[in-house]
Amino acid sequence: MRPSQRMRDLGVVQHGAGILAEPARALTLPAEHDEAERITDALFAAMERIGQVHPFAKGMGIAAPQIGIGRAAAVVQPPGDAPAVILLNPRITDRCDDVDEQYEGCLSFFDVRGLVPRPLKITVETTALTGETATTVYARGLARLIHHEIDHLDGLLYTARIRTGVDPIPVEEYRQTGRAWVYE
């Protein structure tokens, strides 16, 4: 079974679906508190299902459009024992000029990996269930994961960020490289 078919079977919306190309609708918080919790619970449940069949050594994330919900919510699980990051109405407010390129995968087209340039540090504003906003700075691998999910909420796939002339590679070819994200 192809990796993308496995993700489809686990409830992940696949490349080509219109919802992945549309900006997600913001949550009105605190008025939509219960809706935001329902969506967050659905995201955690999806991550649990996916994590049972595929290990994610670099961490993983999933955005609401990837499970068919066109709202601005995502969850990122950093590698190791770090707590999950819940992103409600996230918006990148600043990014450093220093960029690196690393291979990324996407649950919505899991058969390939792409070499994606991203800033090494981003500042993100999110909304809490109470309606209060918070600003957090993320760096390196976690910045990459967070940025990838925010792109989903903006209706972008990582292929939109790949340099011209650089194509995604089959997952089988990527696996042979054994390349982890490396930061100096």
Buried (B, 14 or more C-beta within 10 A) or exposed (E): EEBBEBBBEBBBBBBEEEBBEEEBEBBEBBEBBEBBEBBBEBBBEBBEBBEEEBEBEBBBBBBBBBBEBBBBBBBBBBBEEEEBBBBBBBBBEEBEEEEBBBBBBBBBBBBBBBBBEBBBBBBBBBBBBEBEEEEBEBEBBBBBBBBBBBBBBBBBBBBEBBEEEEEBBEBEEBEEEEEEBEEE
